[in-house]
């Protein structure tokens, strides 16, 4: 059914106004003039590079529409401000204050027939809130797209540029070589999950750091030549050693239990030491481990039985915060922990999922630090949260079920949710995600605060 709040139409660039409340602009520029807005975009977002692409693809049909809010006598661009700024600078390079950059825009302008009458396809609405739904979908939710990983970008170069031998840049040659190296992983008898993730975020850097190093080439006995080819002396031996490296990196440790990560493999000497420690016989051990895993898949654990007589069950939906407001504060000495705990009893988790997520991370950070301090354990001071949690699990937790929960938290939920929200500009928190996380994380939190030493 057609949404009557929107109209698809073309709007001339001269009739488009940049949106001064755009999140890209600082507060002091609200109600600012267009020149100041363009200045900020030029300084922060490489509008010149965008203008180059516009000129290069000038005759391609427009793929993405602007979202325009029609208000009084203005057409305010809610979505597409960088593009509009680039067009405005191409039409009038005098908007660019820096001399060298202005010259670049003047040169670009001469390559295309463009004036202020040039029109851009737009979705126009007089209802700002409706227009903001587009902004939220694209920038807050990342348009629900999954960006290409390194190996997908490498395959793109290989498949679109592979025949242009003499014209390839060093970067493109590297991409083609890595695509061919990555294809060897498909030949390994591994679960699909490992094959899919080893060249994705969290693994690809360390994988190529080892395999595409001088030490890695010598160990695996292959050459990388100027024609971006992959020349292997012994395919069988190569695949056996590759299997060991992939398995170790995916599990973040060697078969003997030594940790493998970007810190332990940061130097050539460390890479050499690791490569010296592996052999083709390790591949047979790994085959055995994979066989056992396939024959004995993890069983779903039964939910713990709750005595209705002793426990009053309160549904999550009966309160708006992450933690039940009626729940007593932890009986511990630390006022800071109780303060953050109390905030999680007050903040509306559905309306403020990011705030709730950051409070949960803060709660776990300060609680685990206090726990280790009370234990007189300073071994993990300054180490990442994941490392500190693993340390507590290995040294202090005796309950196997809780240990399994902590493994799940560190390998999946914690690193893929809390860390993503904190460090990833696209990944957004949701109320459902943080509620699911807290169901498991609260067990670990309870273990920490119930330690007798936390009460002293």
C-alpha positions as CSV (number, residue, x, y, z in Angstrom):
1,X,0.0,0.0,0.0
2,X,1.4,3.4,-1.0
3,X,2.5,5.7,1.8
4,X,0.8,9.1,1.1
5,X,3.4,10.9,3.3
6,X,6.0,10.6,0.5
7,X,6.4,11.8,-3.0
8,X,9.1,10.7,-5.4
9,X,10.3,13.7,-7.4
10,X,13.4,15.4,-8.8
11,X,14.7,18.5,-6.9
12,X,17.2,21.0,-8.3
13,X,20.4,21.3,-6.3
14,X,19.8,25.1,-5.9
15,X,16.6,24.3,-4.1
16,X,18.2,21.9,-1.6
17,X,19.2,23.0,1.9
18,X,21.7,21.1,4.1
19,X,20.2,20.0,7.4
20,X,22.0,21.8,10.3
21,X,20.7,19.3,12.9
22,X,22.4,16.4,11.1
23,X,24.3,14.2,13.6
24,X,27.5,14.9,11.6
25,X,27.4,18.6,12.6
26,X,28.4,19.9,16.1
27,X,25.8,21.6,18.2
28,X,27.2,25.1,17.7
29,X,26.4,24.9,14.0
30,X,22.7,24.4,14.4
31,X,21.1,27.4,12.7
32,X,24.5,27.9,11.0
33,X,24.9,29.1,7.5
34,X,25.5,26.7,4.6
35,X,29.1,27.8,4.1
36,X,30.0,26.7,7.7
37,X,28.2,23.4,7.3
38,X,30.1,22.7,4.0
39,X,33.4,23.6,5.7
40,X,32.8,21.0,8.4
41,X,31.9,18.3,5.8
42,X,35.0,19.1,3.8
43,X,37.3,18.9,6.8
44,X,35.8,15.7,8.3
45,X,34.4,13.5,5.5
46,X,36.6,13.8,2.5
47,X,34.0,15.3,0.2
48,X,36.7,15.7,-2.5
49,X,36.9,11.9,-2.8
50,X,33.1,11.7,-3.0
51,X,33.1,14.4,-5.7
52,X,35.7,12.4,-7.7
53,X,33.3,9.4,-7.6
54,X,30.3,11.6,-8.7
55,X,32.3,12.8,-11.7
56,X,33.5,9.4,-12.6
57,X,30.0,7.9,-12.4
58,X,28.1,11.1,-13.6
59,X,26.2,9.3,-16.4
60,X,25.1,6.3,-14.3
61,X,21.5,6.3,-13.2
62,X,21.1,7.5,-9.6
63,X,21.0,4.5,-7.4
64,X,20.1,6.1,-4.0
65,X,17.6,8.8,-3.5
66,X,17.9,11.8,-1.2
67,X,15.3,12.1,1.6
68,X,14.0,15.6,1.7
69,X,11.8,17.3,4.3
70,X,9.6,19.9,2.8
71,X,9.1,22.7,5.3
72,X,7.8,26.2,4.6
73,X,9.9,27.5,1.7
74,X,12.8,25.0,2.2
75,X,13.7,21.5,1.0
76,X,15.8,20.3,3.9
77,X,18.0,17.2,3.1
78,X,17.5,14.7,6.0
79,X,19.5,12.0,4.2
80,X,22.3,12.7,1.6
81,X,24.0,15.8,3.0
82,X,27.5,14.7,2.0
83,X,26.4,14.1,-1.5
84,X,24.6,17.4,-1.8
85,X,27.6,19.2,-0.4
86,X,29.8,17.6,-3.0
87,X,27.4,18.6,-5.8
88,X,27.2,22.2,-4.5
89,X,31.0,22.4,-4.4
90,X,31.2,21.1,-7.9
91,X,28.8,23.7,-9.1
92,X,30.4,26.5,-7.2
93,X,34.1,25.7,-6.2
94,X,34.2,29.1,-4.4
95,X,32.4,27.4,-1.5
96,X,35.7,25.6,-0.9
97,X,37.9,27.9,1.2
98,X,41.2,26.0,0.9
99,X,43.1,27.0,-2.3
100,X,44.5,23.6,-3.3
101,X,41.2,21.9,-2.6
102,X,39.3,24.5,-4.5
103,X,41.5,23.9,-7.5
104,X,40.7,20.2,-7.4
105,X,36.9,21.0,-7.5
106,X,37.4,23.4,-10.4
107,X,39.2,20.8,-12.4
108,X,36.4,18.3,-11.6
109,X,33.7,20.7,-12.6
110,X,35.2,21.1,-16.1
111,X,34.8,17.4,-16.7
112,X,31.0,17.4,-16.5
113,X,28.0,19.5,-17.6
114,X,26.6,20.6,-14.3
115,X,24.8,23.7,-13.0
116,X,22.6,24.7,-10.1
117,X,19.6,23.5,-12.1
118,X,20.9,19.9,-12.0
119,X,18.3,17.7,-10.4
120,X,18.6,14.8,-8.0
121,X,16.0,12.1,-7.4
122,X,14.5,12.5,-4.0
123,X,11.9,11.1,-1.6
124,X,10.0,14.2,-0.4
125,X,7.8,14.5,2.7
126,X,6.3,17.3,4.8
127,X,6.3,14.9,7.8
128,X,9.7,15.1,9.4
129,X,9.2,12.1,11.6
130,X,8.4,9.9,8.6
131,X,11.5,11.2,6.9
132,X,13.6,10.3,10.0
133,X,12.6,6.7,9.6
134,X,14.9,6.6,6.6
135,X,17.7,8.2,8.5
136,X,17.4,5.7,11.3
137,X,17.3,2.7,9.0
138,X,20.4,3.8,7.1
139,X,22.6,5.3,9.8
140,X,21.4,3.7,13.0
141,X,20.7,0.3,11.7
142,X,23.3,0.3,8.9
143,X,20.5,-0.2,6.3
144,X,20.4,-3.8,7.6
145,X,23.3,-4.5,5.2
146,X,26.2,-6.9,5.9
147,X,29.4,-5.3,4.7
148,X,31.9,-7.3,2.7
149,X,34.7,-8.9,4.7
150,X,38.3,-8.8,3.5
151,X,38.1,-12.1,1.6
152,X,35.0,-10.9,-0.3
153,X,36.7,-7.7,-1.3
154,X,39.7,-9.8,-2.4
155,X,37.5,-12.0,-4.5
156,X,35.9,-8.9,-6.1
157,X,39.3,-7.7,-7.2
158,X,40.3,-11.1,-8.4
159,X,37.2,-11.5,-10.5
160,X,37.0,-8.0,-11.9
161,X,40.6,-7.1,-12.3
162,X,42.4,-10.4,-12.6
163,X,43.0,-10.2,-16.3
164,X,44.5,-6.7,-16.2
165,X,48.0,-7.9,-15.4
166,X,50.1,-4.8,-16.4
167,X,47.7,-2.3,-14.9
168,X,47.3,-3.8,-11.5
169,X,48.4,-1.8,-8.5
170,X,50.4,-3.5,-5.7
171,X,47.3,-3.4,-3.5
172,X,45.3,-5.2,-6.2
173,X,48.0,-7.8,-6.7
174,X,48.0,-8.4,-3.0
175,X,44.2,-8.9,-3.0
176,X,44.3,-11.4,-5.8
177,X,47.1,-13.4,-4.2
178,X,45.2,-13.4,-0.9
179,X,42.0,-14.5,-2.6
180,X,43.9,-17.5,-4.1
181,X,45.4,-18.3,-0.7
182,X,42.0,-18.1,1.0
183,X,40.6,-20.5,-1.6
184,X,42.9,-23.2,-0.2
185,X,40.9,-23.1,3.0
186,X,37.9,-24.6,1.1
187,X,40.0,-27.7,0.5
188,X,40.3,-28.4,4.2
189,X,38.0,-30.9,5.9
190,X,36.6,-28.5,8.4
191,X,33.2,-27.5,9.7
192,X,31.6,-24.8,7.6
193,X,31.6,-22.4,10.6
194,X,35.4,-22.4,10.7
195,X,35.8,-21.9,7.0
196,X,33.4,-19.0,7.0
197,X,34.8,-17.2,10.0
198,X,38.6,-17.6,9.7
199,X,38.8,-14.9,7.0
200,X,36.3,-12.6,8.7
201,X,36.6,-10.0,11.4
202,X,38.6,-11.1,14.4
203,X,40.6,-13.7,12.6
204,X,41.7,-12.5,9.1
205,X,44.5,-10.1,10.4
206,X,46.3,-12.8,12.4
207,X,45.7,-15.4,9.7
208,X,47.5,-13.4,7.0
209,X,50.1,-12.2,9.5
210,X,51.2,-15.8,10.0
211,X,50.6,-17.4,6.6
212,X,51.5,-14.4,4.3
213,X,54.8,-13.7,6.3
214,X,58.3,-14.6,5.1
215,X,58.4,-17.2,7.9
216,X,55.0,-18.6,6.8
217,X,56.0,-18.9,3.2
218,X,59.1,-20.8,4.2
219,X,57.2,-23.1,6.6
220,X,54.5,-23.9,4.2
221,X,57.0,-24.1,1.3
222,X,55.2,-21.8,-1.2
223,X,56.2,-18.8,-3.3
224,X,54.4,-15.5,-4.1
225,X,55.6,-14.3,-7.4
226,X,55.2,-11.0,-9.3
227,X,52.3,-12.4,-11.3
228,X,50.3,-12.7,-8.0
229,X,50.4,-16.5,-8.4
230,X,50.6,-19.1,-5.6
231,X,53.3,-21.7,-6.2
232,X,53.3,-24.6,-3.7
233,X,56.1,-27.2,-3.5
234,X,54.0,-29.9,-1.9
235,X,50.2,-29.5,-1.9
236,X,49.5,-32.2,0.7
237,X,52.1,-31.0,3.2
238,X,50.9,-27.4,2.6
239,X,47.3,-28.2,3.3
240,X,48.2,-30.2,6.4
241,X,50.1,-27.3,7.9
242,X,47.4,-24.8,6.8
243,X,44.8,-27.0,8.6
244,X,46.9,-26.7,11.8
245,X,47.3,-22.9,11.5
246,X,43.6,-22.3,10.8
247,X,42.4,-24.6,13.6
248,X,44.8,-22.9,16.1
249,X,43.9,-19.4,15.1
250,X,40.1,-20.1,15.1
251,X,40.4,-21.6,18.7
252,X,42.9,-18.8,19.7
253,X,45.3,-21.3,21.1
254,X,47.8,-24.0,20.1
255,X,47.1,-27.7,20.7
256,X,49.2,-27.4,23.9
257,X,47.0,-24.6,25.2
258,X,49.3,-21.6,24.5
259,X,47.3,-18.5,23.6
260,X,47.3,-17.2,20.0
261,X,46.2,-13.7,19.3
262,X,47.4,-10.4,17.8
263,X,49.5,-9.7,20.9
264,X,51.2,-13.1,21.1
265,X,52.0,-13.0,17.4
266,X,52.9,-9.4,17.1
267,X,56.6,-9.9,16.2
268,X,58.5,-11.9,13.6
269,X,60.3,-13.8,16.4
270,X,56.9,-14.8,17.9
271,X,55.6,-15.9,14.5
272,X,58.7,-18.0,14.0
273,X,58.5,-19.5,17.4
274,X,54.9,-20.5,16.8
275,X,55.6,-22.0,13.3
276,X,58.5,-24.0,14.7
277,X,56.1,-25.5,17.2
278,X,53.7,-27.0,14.6
279,X,54.1,-30.0,12.3
280,X,52.1,-32.0,9.8
281,X,51.5,-34.7,12.5
282,X,49.4,-32.1,14.3
283,X,46.9,-32.3,11.4
284,X,46.1,-35.9,12.4
285,X,45.4,-34.8,16.0
286,X,43.1,-32.1,14.7
287,X,41.3,-34.7,12.4
288,X,40.6,-36.7,15.5
289,X,39.3,-33.8,17.5
290,X,37.0,-32.8,14.6
291,X,35.7,-36.4,14.3
292,X,35.0,-36.5,18.0
293,X,33.1,-33.2,17.9
294,X,31.0,-34.3,14.9
295,X,30.1,-37.6,16.6
296,X,29.3,-35.9,19.9
297,X,27.6,-32.6,19.2
298,X,26.9,-30.5,22.3
299,X,23.6,-31.4,23.9
300,X,21.1,-28.7,24.8
301,X,21.1,-28.2,28.5
302,X,17.9,-28.6,30.4
303,X,16.6,-25.5,32.1
304,X,17.0,-25.7,35.8
305,X,14.0,-26.7,37.8
306,X,12.5,-23.9,39.9
307,X,10.6,-24.6,43.1
308,X,7.4,-22.6,42.8
309,X,6.9,-22.7,46.5
310,X,10.3,-21.1,47.3
311,X,10.7,-18.7,44.3
312,X,8.4,-15.9,43.2
313,X,8.8,-15.6,39.4
314,X,8.6,-12.1,38.1
315,X,8.2,-11.8,34.3
316,X,10.6,-9.4,32.5
317,X,7.6,-7.6,31.0
318,X,6.3,-6.6,34.4
319,X,9.0,-3.9,34.7
320,X,10.7,-1.6,32.1
321,X,14.3,-1.8,33.4
322,X,16.8,-4.6,32.8
323,X,16.9,-5.6,36.5
324,X,13.8,-5.9,38.6
325,X,13.5,-2.7,40.7
326,X,12.2,-4.8,43.7
327,X,15.4,-6.9,43.8
328,X,17.6,-6.0,46.7
329,X,21.0,-4.4,46.1
330,X,24.0,-6.7,46.3
331,X,25.2,-7.0,49.9
332,X,28.7,-5.8,49.3
333,X,30.9,-3.0,50.4
334,X,31.5,-1.3,47.1
335,X,29.1,1.7,46.7
336,X,30.1,2.1,43.1
337,X,28.8,-1.4,42.1
338,X,25.6,-0.8,44.0
339,X,25.2,2.6,42.3
340,X,25.5,1.1,38.8
341,X,23.2,-1.8,39.8
342,X,20.6,0.7,41.0
343,X,20.8,2.6,37.6
344,X,20.1,-0.6,35.8
345,X,16.9,-0.9,37.9
346,X,15.8,2.5,36.8
347,X,16.7,2.9,33.1
348,X,14.1,1.8,30.6
349,X,15.9,-0.9,28.7
350,X,13.6,-0.7,25.6
351,X,13.8,3.0,25.2
352,X,17.5,3.3,26.2
353,X,19.2,0.0,25.0
354,X,22.6,1.6,24.4
355,X,22.6,3.2,27.8
356,X,21.6,-0.2,29.4
357,X,24.3,-2.0,27.4
358,X,27.0,0.5,28.5
359,X,25.9,0.3,32.1
360,X,26.1,-3.6,32.0
361,X,29.6,-3.4,30.6
362,X,30.5,-0.9,33.4
363,X,28.9,-3.1,36.0
364,X,30.9,-6.2,35.0
365,X,34.2,-4.2,34.6
366,X,34.1,-2.7,38.1
367,X,32.7,-5.8,39.7
368,X,35.4,-8.1,38.3
369,X,38.1,-5.5,39.3
370,X,36.8,-5.3,42.8
371,X,36.6,-9.1,43.0
372,X,40.2,-9.6,42.0
373,X,41.3,-6.8,44.3
374,X,39.6,-8.5,47.2
375,X,41.3,-11.7,46.3
376,X,44.6,-10.0,46.3
377,X,45.0,-11.0,42.7
378,X,46.8,-8.5,40.5
379,X,47.9,-10.8,37.7
380,X,45.4,-9.4,35.2
381,X,45.6,-5.7,36.1
382,X,45.3,-3.6,32.9
383,X,44.3,-6.7,30.8
384,X,41.2,-6.6,28.5
385,X,37.9,-7.6,30.1
386,X,37.8,-10.9,28.2
387,X,41.2,-11.9,29.6
388,X,40.1,-11.0,33.2
389,X,36.9,-13.0,32.9
390,X,38.8,-16.0,31.6
391,X,41.2,-15.7,34.5
392,X,38.4,-15.8,37.0
393,X,36.8,-18.7,35.2
394,X,40.0,-20.8,35.2
395,X,41.2,-19.9,38.7
396,X,38.1,-19.4,40.9
397,X,35.0,-21.0,39.3
398,X,34.5,-24.7,40.3
399,X,30.9,-25.1,39.0
400,X,31.2,-26.6,35.5
401,X,27.8,-25.3,34.3
402,X,28.9,-21.7,35.2
403,X,32.2,-22.3,33.5
404,X,30.4,-23.3,30.3
405,X,28.2,-20.2,30.6
406,X,31.3,-18.0,30.9
407,X,32.8,-19.6,27.8
408,X,29.7,-18.8,25.9
409,X,29.7,-15.2,27.2
410,X,33.3,-14.6,26.2
411,X,33.3,-16.3,22.9
412,X,29.9,-15.2,21.7
413,X,27.6,-12.8,23.6
414,X,30.1,-10.6,25.4
415,X,32.5,-9.9,22.6
416,X,29.9,-9.8,19.9
417,X,27.5,-7.6,21.7
418,X,29.0,-5.4,24.4
419,X,32.2,-4.8,22.5
420,X,30.4,-4.2,19.2
421,X,28.2,-1.5,20.7
422,X,31.1,0.2,22.3
423,X,33.6,0.1,19.3
424,X,31.5,-0.4,16.1
425,X,29.9,2.7,14.6
426,X,27.3,0.7,12.8
427,X,26.3,-2.0,15.3
428,X,23.4,-0.9,17.5
429,X,22.1,-2.1,20.8
430,X,18.6,-3.4,21.2
431,X,16.5,-4.1,24.2
432,X,16.1,-7.8,23.2
433,X,19.8,-8.3,22.8
434,X,20.8,-6.9,26.2
435,X,18.0,-8.8,27.9
436,X,19.2,-12.1,26.4
437,X,22.8,-11.2,27.4
438,X,21.9,-10.4,31.0
439,X,20.1,-13.7,31.5
440,X,23.5,-15.4,31.3
441,X,25.7,-12.6,32.5
442,X,23.7,-12.2,35.7
443,X,24.8,-15.7,36.8
444,X,28.4,-14.6,36.5
445,X,27.7,-11.3,38.3
446,X,26.0,-13.3,41.1
447,X,29.0,-15.5,41.5
448,X,31.3,-12.4,41.9
449,X,29.2,-10.4,44.4
450,X,28.3,-13.5,46.5
451,X,32.0,-14.1,47.4
452,X,32.4,-13.5,51.1
453,X,35.4,-11.3,50.6
454,X,33.2,-8.8,48.6
455,X,31.3,-8.1,51.8
456,X,34.3,-7.0,53.8
